[in-house]
Amino acid sequence: MKQVIVVRKDLKMGPGKLSVQVAHASLESALKSSKDKVEAWREEGAKKVVVKVDSEKELLELQKKAKSLKLVASLITDAAKTFFNKPTITCLGIGPDEDEKIDKVTGNLKML
């Protein structure tokens, strides 16, 4: 079991902003997941992997693919109160779910 957070590297977020967006994606995705999956994930150590994509378009394609495989996929949009000038899609939380299932969506991406 694992959870994957996909981050847009084209936004060039600083480490603080990036950390907060990843945290939002992890929490939102976990809250949307079934209790059984969250419990199994936590029992295995709650593994999280952060990977990167080059654009919003790639992020949206991954969200679509994840949903087609019945994976929880939480798209995060920053509200533009501190860093961005307008609401901006920053990252995508996927899972927690079985490693093999998530790897069908994110297995070819590089870690951040």
MMTF fields as JSON, N, C-alpha, C and O atoms, coordinates in Angstrom:
{
  "mmtfVersion": "1.0.0",
  "mmtfProducer": "UNKNOWN",
  "numBonds": 447,
  "numAtoms": 448,
  "numGroups": 112,
  "numChains": 1,
  "numModels": 1,
  "chainsPerModel": [1],
  "groupsPerChain": [112],
  "chainIdList": ["A"],
  "bondAtomList": [4, 2, 8, 6, 12, 10, 16, 14, 20, 18, 24, 22, 28, 26, 32, 30, 36, 34, 40, 38, 44, 42, 48, 46, 52, 50, 56, 54, 60, 58, 64, 62, 68, 66, 72, 70, 76, 74, 80, 78, 84, 82, 88, 86, 92, 90, 96, 94, 100, 98, 104, 102, 108, 106, 112, 110, 116, 114, 120, 118, 124, 122, 128, 126, 132, 130, 136, 134, 140, 138, 144, 142, 148, 146, 152, 150, 156, 154, 160, 158, 164, 162, 168, 166, 172, 170, 176, 174, 180, 178, 184, 182, 188, 186, 192, 190, 196, 194, 200, 198, 204, 202, 208, 206, 212, 210, 216, 214, 220, 218, 224, 222, 228, 226, 232, 230, 236, 234, 240, 238, 244, 242, 248, 246, 252, 250, 256, 254, 260, 258, 264, 262, 268, 266, 272, 270, 276, 274, 280, 278, 284, 282, 288, 286, 292, 290, 296, 294, 300, 298, 304, 302, 308, 306, 312, 310, 316, 314, 320, 318, 324, 322, 328, 326, 332, 330, 336, 334, 340, 338, 344, 342, 348, 346, 352, 350, 356, 354, 360, 358, 364, 362, 368, 366, 372, 370, 376, 374, 380, 378, 384, 382, 388, 386, 392, 390, 396, 394, 400, 398, 404, 402, 408, 406, 412, 410, 416, 414, 420, 418, 424, 422, 428, 426, 432, 430, 436, 434, 440, 438, 444, 442],
  "bondOrderList": [1, 1, 1, 1, 1, 1, 1, 1, 1, 1, 1, 1, 1, 1, 1, 1, 1, 1, 1, 1, 1, 1, 1, 1, 1, 1, 1, 1, 1, 1, 1, 1, 1, 1, 1, 1, 1, 1, 1, 1, 1, 1, 1, 1, 1, 1, 1, 1, 1, 1, 1, 1, 1, 1, 1, 1, 1, 1, 1, 1, 1, 1, 1, 1, 1, 1, 1, 1, 1, 1, 1, 1, 1, 1, 1, 1, 1, 1, 1, 1, 1, 1, 1, 1, 1, 1, 1, 1, 1, 1, 1, 1, 1, 1, 1, 1, 1, 1, 1, 1, 1, 1, 1, 1, 1, 1, 1, 1, 1, 1, 1],
  "groupList": [{"groupName": "MET", "atomNameList": ["N", "CA", "C", "O"], "elementList": ["N", "C", "C", "O"], "formalChargeList": [0, 0, 0, 0], "bondAtomList": [1, 0, 2, 1, 3, 2], "bondOrderList": [1, 1, 2], "singleLetterCode": "M", "chemCompType": "L-PEPTIDE LINKING"}, {"groupName": "LYS", "atomNameList": ["N", "CA", "C", "O"], "elementList": ["N", "C", "C", "O"], "formalChargeList": [0, 0, 0, 0], "bondAtomList": [1, 0, 2, 1, 3, 2], "bondOrderList": [1, 1, 2], "singleLetterCode": "K", "chemCompType": "L-PEPTIDE LINKING"}, {"groupName": "GLN", "atomNameList": ["N", "CA", "C", "O"], "elementList": ["N", "C", "C", "O"], "formalChargeList": [0, 0, 0, 0], "bondAtomList": [1, 0, 2, 1, 3, 2], "bondOrderList": [1, 1, 2], "singleLetterCode": "Q", "chemCompType": "L-PEPTIDE LINKING"}, {"groupName": "VAL", "atomNameList": ["N", "CA", "C", "O"], "elementList": ["N", "C", "C", "O"], "formalChargeList": [0, 0, 0, 0], "bondAtomList": [1, 0, 2, 1, 3, 2], "bondOrderList": [1, 1, 2], "singleLetterCode": "V", "chemCompType": "L-PEPTIDE LINKING"}, {"groupName": "ILE", "atomNameList": ["N", "CA", "C", "O"], "elementList": ["N", "C", "C", "O"], "formalChargeList": [0, 0, 0, 0], "bondAtomList": [1, 0, 2, 1, 3, 2], "bondOrderList": [1, 1, 2], "singleLetterCode": "I", "chemCompType": "L-PEPTIDE LINKING"}, {"groupName": "ARG", "atomNameList": ["N", "CA", "C", "O"], "elementList": ["N", "C", "C", "O"], "formalChargeList": [0, 0, 0, 0], "bondAtomList": [1, 0, 2, 1, 3, 2], "bondOrderList": [1, 1, 2], "singleLetterCode": "R", "chemCompType": "L-PEPTIDE LINKING"}, {"groupName": "ASP", "atomNameList": ["N", "CA", "C", "O"], "elementList": ["N", "C", "C", "O"], "formalChargeList": [0, 0, 0, 0], "bondAtomList": [1, 0, 2, 1, 3, 2], "bondOrderList": [1, 1, 2], "singleLetterCode": "D", "chemCompType": "L-PEPTIDE LINKING"}, {"groupName": "LEU", "atomNameList": ["N", "CA", "C", "O"], "elementList": ["N", "C", "C", "O"], "formalChargeList": [0, 0, 0, 0], "bondAtomList": [1, 0, 2, 1, 3, 2], "bondOrderList": [1, 1, 2], "singleLetterCode": "L", "chemCompType": "L-PEPTIDE LINKING"}, {"groupName": "GLY", "atomNameList": ["N", "CA", "C", "O"], "elementList": ["N", "C", "C", "O"], "formalChargeList": [0, 0, 0, 0], "bondAtomList": [1, 0, 2, 1, 3, 2], "bondOrderList": [1, 1, 2], "singleLetterCode": "G", "chemCompType": "PEPTIDE LINKING"}, {"groupName": "PRO", "atomNameList": ["N", "CA", "C", "O"], "elementList": ["N", "C", "C", "O"], "formalChargeList": [0, 0, 0, 0], "bondAtomList": [1, 0, 2, 1, 3, 2], "bondOrderList": [1, 1, 2], "singleLetterCode": "P", "chemCompType": "L-PEPTIDE LINKING"}, {"groupName": "SER", "atomNameList": ["N", "CA", "C", "O"], "elementList": ["N", "C", "C", "O"], "formalChargeList": [0, 0, 0, 0], "bondAtomList": [1, 0, 2, 1, 3, 2], "bondOrderList": [1, 1, 2], "singleLetterCode": "S", "chemCompType": "L-PEPTIDE LINKING"}, {"groupName": "ALA", "atomNameList": ["N", "CA", "C", "O"], "elementList": ["N", "C", "C", "O"], "formalChargeList": [0, 0, 0, 0], "bondAtomList": [1, 0, 2, 1, 3, 2], "bondOrderList": [1, 1, 2], "singleLetterCode": "A", "chemCompType": "L-PEPTIDE LINKING"}, {"groupName": "HIS", "atomNameList": ["N", "CA", "C", "O"], "elementList": ["N", "C", "C", "O"], "formalChargeList": [0, 0, 0, 0], "bondAtomList": [1, 0, 2, 1, 3, 2], "bondOrderList": [1, 1, 2], "singleLetterCode": "H", "chemCompType": "L-PEPTIDE LINKING"}, {"groupName": "GLU", "atomNameList": ["N", "CA", "C", "O"], "elementList": ["N", "C", "C", "O"], "formalChargeList": [0, 0, 0, 0], "bondAtomList": [1, 0, 2, 1, 3, 2], "bondOrderList": [1, 1, 2], "singleLetterCode": "E", "chemCompType": "L-PEPTIDE LINKING"}, {"groupName": "TRP", "atomNameList": ["N", "CA", "C", "O"], "elementList": ["N", "C", "C", "O"], "formalChargeList": [0, 0, 0, 0], "bondAtomList": [1, 0, 2, 1, 3, 2], "bondOrderList": [1, 1, 2], "singleLetterCode": "W", "chemCompType": "L-PEPTIDE LINKING"}, {"groupName": "THR", "atomNameList": ["N", "CA", "C", "O"], "elementList": ["N", "C", "C", "O"], "formalChargeList": [0, 0, 0, 0], "bondAtomList": [1, 0, 2, 1, 3, 2], "bondOrderList": [1, 1, 2], "singleLetterCode": "T", "chemCompType": "L-PEPTIDE LINKING"}, {"groupName": "PHE", "atomNameList": ["N", "CA", "C", "O"], "elementList": ["N", "C", "C", "O"], "formalChargeList": [0, 0, 0, 0], "bondAtomList": [1, 0, 2, 1, 3, 2], "bondOrderList": [1, 1, 2], "singleLetterCode": "F", "chemCompType": "L-PEPTIDE LINKING"}, {"groupName": "ASN", "atomNameList": ["N", "CA", "C", "O"], "elementList": ["N", "C", "C", "O"], "formalChargeList": [0, 0, 0, 0], "bondAtomList": [1, 0, 2, 1, 3, 2], "bondOrderList": [1, 1, 2], "singleLetterCode": "N", "chemCompType": "L-PEPTIDE LINKING"}, {"groupName": "CYS", "atomNameList": ["N", "CA", "C", "O"], "elementList": ["N", "C", "C", "O"], "formalChargeList": [0, 0, 0, 0], "bondAtomList": [1, 0, 2, 1, 3, 2], "bondOrderList": [1, 1, 2], "singleLetterCode": "C", "chemCompType": "L-PEPTIDE LINKING"}],
  "groupTypeList": [0, 1, 2, 3, 4, 3, 3, 5, 1, 6, 7, 1, 0, 8, 9, 8, 1, 7, 10, 3, 2, 3, 11, 12, 11, 10, 7, 13, 10, 11, 7, 1, 10, 10, 1, 6, 1, 3, 13, 11, 14, 5, 13, 13, 8, 11, 1, 1, 3, 3, 3, 1, 3, 6, 10, 13, 1, 13, 7, 7, 13, 7, 2, 1, 1, 11, 1, 10, 7, 1, 7, 3, 11, 10, 7, 4, 15, 6, 11, 11, 1, 15, 16, 16, 17, 1, 9, 15, 4, 15, 18, 7, 8, 4, 8, 9, 6, 13, 6, 13, 1, 4, 6, 1, 3, 15, 8, 17, 7, 1, 0, 7],
  "groupIdList": [1, 2, 3, 4, 5, 6, 7, 8, 9, 10, 11, 12, 13, 14, 15, 16, 17, 18, 19, 20, 21, 22, 23, 24, 25, 26, 27, 28, 29, 30, 31, 32, 33, 34, 35, 36, 37, 38, 39, 40, 41, 42, 43, 44, 45, 46, 47, 48, 49, 50, 51, 52, 53, 54, 55, 56, 57, 58, 59, 60, 61, 62, 63, 64, 65, 66, 67, 68, 69, 70, 71, 72, 73, 74, 75, 76, 77, 78, 79, 80, 81, 82, 83, 84, 85, 86, 87, 88, 89, 90, 91, 92, 93, 94, 95, 96, 97, 98, 99, 100, 101, 102, 103, 104, 105, 106, 107, 108, 109, 110, 111, 112],
  "secStructList": [7, 3, 3, 3, 3, 3, 3, 3, 4, 4, 4, 7, 7, 7, 2, 2, 2, 2, 2, 2, 2, 2, 2, 2, 2, 2, 2, 2, 2, 2, 2, 2, 1, 7, 2, 2, 2, 2, 2, 2, 2, 2, 2, 6, 6, 7, 7, 3, 3, 3, 3, 3, 3, 1, 7, 2, 2, 2, 2, 2, 2, 2, 2, 2, 2, 2, 2, 2, 6, 6, 7, 7, 3, 3, 3, 3, 3, 3, 7, 1, 1, 1, 1, 7, 1, 1, 7, 3, 3, 3, 3, 3, 3, 3, 3, 3, 3, 7, 2, 2, 2, 2, 2, 2, 2, 2, 6, 6, 1, 7, 5, 7],
  "xCoordList": [0.846, 0.0, 0.89, 1.921, 0.447, 1.155, 0.221, -0.889, 0.726, 0.056, 1.094, 2.262, 0.678, 1.585, 1.04, -0.149, 1.926, 1.591, 2.353, 3.576, 1.619, 2.216, 2.228, 1.192, 3.411, 3.603, 3.994, 4.77, 3.447, 3.842, 5.161, 5.235, 6.19, 7.481, 7.564, 8.45, 6.657, 6.678, 6.303, 6.554, 5.704, 5.275, 6.415, 6.303, 7.505, 8.683, 8.327, 8.761, 7.534, 7.173, 8.392, 9.214, 8.498, 9.555, 9.293, 8.205, 10.271, 10.116, 8.954, 8.3, 8.69, 7.577, 6.233, 5.389, 6.034, 4.784, 4.591, 3.494, 5.651, 5.592, 5.189, 4.342, 5.788, 5.479, 4.011, 3.377, 3.483, 2.082, 1.148, 0.158, 1.453, 0.601, 0.622, -0.416, 1.792, 1.904, 1.1, 0.412, 1.185, 0.417, -1.083, -1.821, -1.533, -2.951, -3.376, -4.423, -2.563, -2.903, -2.936, -3.828, -1.976, -1.933, -3.158, -3.815, -3.455, -4.595, -5.916, -6.747, -6.109, -7.372, -7.61, -8.72, -6.569, -6.687, -6.978, -7.803, -6.314, -6.559, -7.983, -8.643, -8.457, -9.813, -10.887, -11.973, -10.597, -11.558, -11.513, -12.394, -10.494, -10.314, -11.148, -11.576, -11.37, -12.146, -11.357, -10.127, -12.086, -11.465, -10.562, -9.477, -11.001, -10.207, -8.867, -7.835, -8.883, -7.635, -6.697, -5.488, -7.245, -6.411, -5.805, -4.631, -6.581, -6.063, -4.956, -3.926, -5.15, -4.131, -2.86, -1.753, -3.022, -1.894, -1.121, 0.11, -1.834, -1.183, -0.462, 0.62, -1.048, -0.41, 0.915, 1.827, 1.019, 2.246, 3.225, 4.257, 2.921, 3.832, 3.435, 4.175, 2.279, 1.753, 2.754, 3.03, 3.288, 4.285, 3.698, 2.584, 4.502, 4.147, 5.323, 6.481, 5.016, 6.033, 5.62, 4.46, 6.585, 6.305, 7.05, 8.269, 6.283, 6.841, 6.491, 5.716, 7.069, 6.873, 6.413, 6.691, 5.696, 5.313, 5.652, 5.934, 5.622, 6.026, 4.901, 5.168, 3.631, 2.552, 1.221, 1.034, 0.31, -1.059, -1.729, -2.473, -1.467, -2.063, -1.696, -2.562, -0.435, -0.009, -0.703, -1.12, -0.827, -1.481, -2.931, -3.406, -3.63, -5.034, -5.189, -6.161, -4.24, -4.268, -4.092, -4.745, -3.208, -2.996, -4.229, -4.58, -4.884, -6.114, -7.162, -7.816, -7.315, -8.277, -7.943, -8.828, -6.667, -6.242, -6.478, -6.943, -6.158, -6.366, -7.845, -8.203, -8.683, -10.125, -10.652, -11.556, -10.094, -10.54, -10.194, -10.831, -9.179, -8.788, -9.428, -9.064, -10.387, -11.126, -10.222, -10.451, -9.201, -8.331, -8.837, -9.374, -8.669, -8.958, -7.914, -6.717, -8.364, -7.458, -7.934, -8.964, -7.178, -7.561, -6.707, -5.512, -7.323, -6.65, -6.651, -7.685, -5.502, -5.376, -5.209, -4.353, -6.049, -5.975, -5.667, -6.428, -4.555, -4.171, -5.113, -5.491, -5.485, -6.471, -5.891, -6.64, -4.597, -3.935, -3.966, -4.176, -3.757, -3.723, -2.309, -2.118, -1.305, 0.064, 1.06, 1.838, 1.058, 2.133, 1.71, 2.418, 0.564, 0.084, -0.847, -1.453, -0.956, -1.824, -3.266, -4.165, -3.497, -4.836, -4.89, -3.846, -6.083, -6.171, -5.419, -5.571, -4.609, -3.704, -3.697, -3.53, -3.88, -3.794, -2.32, -1.481, -2.015, -0.62, -0.204, 0.912, -1.091, -0.684, -1.9, -3.05, -1.591, -2.61, -2.212, -1.102, -3.119, -2.898, -3.616, -4.777, -2.93, -3.52, -3.366, -2.268, -4.478, -4.459, -4.614, -4.914, -4.409, -3.657, -4.407, -5.633, -3.595, -4.117, -2.94, -1.812, -3.217, -2.174, -1.102, -1.402, 0.146, 1.279, 1.101, 1.266, 0.765, 0.674, -0.384, -0.206, -1.467, -2.557, -2.116, -2.346, -1.492, -1.029, 0.111, 0.214, 0.964, 2.087, 1.618, 2.362, 0.404, -0.142, -0.347, -0.398, -0.461, -0.68, 0.625, 0.905, 1.411, 2.572, 3.926, 4.956, 3.935, 5.154, 6.296, 7.454, 5.998, 7.042, 7.531, 8.399, 6.992, 7.368, 8.604, 8.859, 9.363, 10.565, 10.199, 9.3, 10.929, 10.717, 11.163, 12.076, 10.505, 10.821, 12.133, 12.577],
  "yCoordList": [-1.181, 0.0, 1.242, 1.301, 2.233, 3.511, 4.616, 4.383, 5.811, 6.997, 7.735, 7.805, 8.288, 9.058, 10.466, 10.669, 11.428, 12.828, 13.274, 13.15, 13.797, 14.266, 15.79, 16.424, 16.37, 17.814, 18.4, 17.807, 19.572, 20.305, 21.033, 21.931, 20.653, 21.321, 22.632, 23.446, 22.852, 24.096, 25.314, 26.446, 25.098, 26.218, 26.808, 27.925, 26.064, 26.536, 27.059, 28.139, 26.274, 26.635, 26.501, 25.602, 27.397, 27.289, 26.091, 25.517, 25.707, 24.509, 24.575, 23.561, 25.733, 25.856, 25.672, 24.909, 26.366, 26.272, 24.858, 24.305, 24.272, 22.91, 21.933, 21.066, 22.071, 21.181, 21.263, 20.241, 22.453, 22.635, 22.022, 21.382, 22.213, 21.653, 20.124, 19.485, 19.539, 18.086, 17.595, 16.578, 18.316, 17.941, 17.993, 17.095, 19.037, 19.133, 17.92, 17.326, 17.553, 16.437, 15.114, 14.293, 14.912, 13.674, 13.55, 12.51, 14.602, 14.575, 14.418, 13.592, 15.2, 15.158, 13.775, 13.247, 13.206, 11.893, 10.821, 9.937, 10.896, 9.93, 10.063, 9.058, 11.29, 11.508, 10.991, 10.612, 10.971, 10.486, 8.966, 8.382, 8.325, 6.88, 6.103, 6.642, 4.83, 3.991, 3.763, 3.779, 3.555, 3.31, 2.08, 2.081, 1.038, -0.19, 0.059, -0.44, 0.829, 1.102, 1.958, 1.729, 2.936, 3.79, 2.974, 3.149, 2.097, 1.26, 0.341, 0.205, -0.295, -1.183, -0.397, -0.861, 0.773, 1.65, 2.051, 2.011, 2.432, 2.842, 1.678, 1.856, 0.494, -0.694, -1.005, -1.55, -0.656, -0.902, 0.272, 0.249, 1.278, 2.417, 3.682, 4.665, 3.687, 4.881, 5.459, 6.658, 4.596, 5.023, 6.069, 5.935, 7.128, 8.199, 8.418, 8.366, 8.663, 8.941, 10.231, 10.397, 11.143, 12.397, 12.374, 12.209, 12.543, 12.527, 13.831, 14.636, 14.035, 15.314, 15.146, 14.144, 16.169, 16.29, 17.702, 18.579, 17.913, 19.202, 20.215, 21.398, 19.772, 20.704, 20.327, 19.213, 21.283, 21.04, 19.986, 19.14, 20.039, 19.073, 17.644, 16.769, 17.402, 16.061, 15.657, 14.509, 16.589, 16.311, 15.899, 14.946, 16.611, 16.302, 14.96, 14.242, 14.623, 13.315, 12.19, 11.152, 12.396, 11.393, 11.241, 10.132, 12.357, 12.292, 11.45, 10.603, 11.682, 10.94, 9.446, 8.604, 9.129, 7.725, 7.059, 5.921, 7.768, 7.222, 6.932, 5.874, 7.87, 7.676, 6.515, 5.798, 6.329, 5.219, 3.865, 2.856, 3.853, 2.63, 2.547, 1.697, 3.439, 3.478, 3.806, 3.336, 4.611, 5.091, 6.442, 7.234, 6.702, 8.029, 8.976, 8.692, 10.092, 11.07, 12.466, 12.933, 13.124, 14.438, 15.535, 15.638, 16.339, 17.467, 18.652, 18.986, 19.273, 20.39, 21.696, 21.82, 22.662, 23.993, 24.998, 25.138, 25.693, 26.716, 27.906, 28.282, 28.491, 29.582, 30.952, 31.927, 31.054, 32.303, 33.383, 34.559, 32.984, 33.975, 34.4, 35.423, 33.617, 33.964, 33.947, 34.89, 32.923, 32.712, 33.011, 33.699, 32.493, 32.661, 33.863, 34.289, 34.41, 35.557, 35.162, 35.997, 33.898, 33.397, 31.939, 31.301, 31.403, 29.992, 29.111, 29.265, 28.19, 27.403, 25.944, 25.639, 25.047, 23.612, 23.275, 23.514, 22.715, 22.49, 21.017, 20.683, 20.145, 18.75, 17.826, 18.264, 16.535, 15.492, 14.412, 13.882, 14.093, 12.984, 11.753, 11.834, 10.613, 9.355, 8.308, 8.066, 7.697, 6.64, 7.193, 8.372, 6.339, 5.091, 3.935, 3.827, 3.088, 1.883, 0.939, 1.217, -0.165, -1.15, -0.552, 0.163, -0.859, -0.336, -0.587, 0.32, -1.815, -2.206, -1.393, -1.045, -1.104, -0.34, 1.112, 1.658, 1.719, 3.103, 3.189, 4.167, 2.163, 2.166, 2.193, 2.631, 1.733, 1.802, 3.255, 3.555, 4.141, 5.563, 6.363, 7.216, 6.089, 6.939, 6.234, 6.854, 4.955, 4.166, 4.658, 4.339, 5.423, 5.908, 7.315, 7.849, 7.919, 9.287, 9.311, 8.365, 10.394, 10.554, 11.193, 12.029, 10.77, 11.354, 12.807, 13.207, 13.572, 14.996, 15.165, 16.293],
  "zCoordList": [0.0, 0.0, 0.0, 0.67, -0.78, -0.79, -1.264, -1.743, -1.105, -1.618, -2.444, -2.059, -3.58, -4.426, -4.575, -4.821, -4.422, -4.648, -5.886, -5.951, -6.871, -8.119, -8.087, -7.885, -8.288, -8.173, -9.523, -10.272, -9.82, -11.033, -10.794, -9.955, -11.522, -11.338, -12.121, -11.858, -13.081, -13.858, -13.025, -13.44, -11.852, -11.017, -10.19, -9.684, -10.052, -9.327, -7.922, -7.52, -7.197, -5.829, -4.925, -5.103, -3.961, -2.966, -2.064, -2.104, -1.254, -0.432, 0.555, 0.799, 1.118, 2.06, 1.372, 1.842, 0.265, -0.484, -1.005, -0.921, -1.541, -2.05, -0.95, -1.165, 0.216, 1.339, 1.739, 2.0, 1.786, 2.165, 1.12, 1.475, -0.149, -1.198, -1.169, -1.341, -0.952, -0.833, 0.369, 0.284, 1.49, 2.679, 2.399, 2.803, 1.711, 1.345, 0.521, 0.781, -0.474, -1.354, -0.591, -0.805, 0.287, 1.067, 1.965, 1.992, 2.689, 3.611, 2.874, 3.252, 1.832, 1.085, 0.486, 0.539, -0.074, -0.684, 0.371, 0.144, 1.506, 2.587, 3.122, 3.385, 3.282, 3.795, 2.843, 3.283, 1.553, 0.559, 0.4, -0.231, 0.969, 0.817, 1.827, 2.848, 1.523, 2.438, 3.726, 3.735, 4.79, 6.098, 6.039, 6.619, 5.347, 5.246, 4.559, 5.006, 3.477, 2.761, 3.602, 3.614, 4.299, 5.147, 6.287, 6.613, 6.886, 7.975, 7.478, 8.14, 6.318, 5.755, 5.435, 5.706, 4.869, 4.526, 5.777, 5.793, 6.807, 8.058, 8.718, 9.278, 8.66, 9.238, 8.554, 9.175, 7.268, 6.508, 6.575, 5.904, 7.361, 7.522, 6.806, 6.84, 6.153, 5.468, 4.459, 4.463, 3.604, 2.607, 1.669, 1.162, 1.456, 0.524, -0.414, 0.0, -1.676, -2.68, -3.392, -3.77, -3.57, -4.264, -5.594, -5.642, -6.676, -8.025, -8.731, -8.214, -9.918, -10.604, -12.039, -12.697, -12.503, -13.908, -14.363, -13.546, -15.674, -16.243, -16.397, -16.609, -16.294, -16.625, -15.99, -15.5, -16.014, -15.558, -16.433, -15.935, -17.724, -18.649, -18.248, -18.219, -17.942, -17.514, -16.221, -16.067, -15.3, -14.019, -14.233, -13.615, -15.102, -15.372, -16.087, -15.856, -16.946, -17.611, -16.597, -16.697, -15.62, -14.575, -13.698, -13.295, -13.405, -12.616, -13.343, -12.734, -14.625, -15.429, -15.44, -15.287, -15.622, -15.638, -14.285, -14.222, -13.205, -11.862, -11.615, -11.097, -11.985, -11.784, -12.63, -12.202, -13.823, -14.676, -14.049, -14.348, -13.179, -12.475, -11.09, -10.278, -10.83, -9.555, -8.364, -7.25, -8.614, -7.552, -7.048, -7.823, -5.768, -5.241, -5.824, -5.773, -6.374, -6.984, -6.612, -7.099, -5.746, -5.227, -5.839, -5.56, -6.662, -7.301, -6.329, -5.751, -6.157, -5.221, -5.992, -6.867, -5.643, -6.235, -5.141, -4.184, -5.283, -4.321, -4.458, -5.568, -3.334, -3.32, -3.673, -3.738, -3.898, -4.316, -3.241, -3.539, -2.004, -0.921, -0.558, 0.101, -0.986, -0.598, -1.76, -1.904, -2.577, -3.551, -4.989, -5.725, -5.373, -6.754, -6.871, -5.888, -8.093, -8.344, -8.605, -8.502, -8.941, -9.209, -8.75, -8.617, -8.506, -8.119, -9.127, -10.339, -8.6, -9.436, -9.002, -7.821, -9.962, -9.687, -9.466, -10.335, -8.29, -7.918, -7.899, -8.297, -7.441, -7.306, -7.243, -7.212, -7.227, -7.249, -6.248, -6.302, -5.342, -4.422, -4.955, -5.355, -4.962, -5.44, -4.347, -3.845, -3.992, -2.981, -1.579, -1.39, -0.611, -0.621, -1.29, -1.25, -1.9, -2.542, -2.78, -2.373, -3.435, -3.708, -4.615, -5.572, -4.296, -5.075, -6.567, -7.382, -6.913, -8.322, -9.069, -10.236, -8.392, -9.014, -9.263, -10.342, -8.273, -8.417, -9.435, -10.176, -9.467, -10.416, -11.869, -12.747, -12.132, -13.496, -13.933, -15.126, -12.961, -13.248, -13.14, -13.983, -12.112, -11.809, -11.862, -11.595, -12.201, -12.145, -13.018, -12.75, -14.049, -14.957, -14.614, -15.306, -13.564, -13.205, -12.31, -11.564, -12.389, -11.564, -10.228, -10.135, -9.202, -7.88, -7.863, -8.586, -7.031, -6.895, -6.156, -5.938]
}
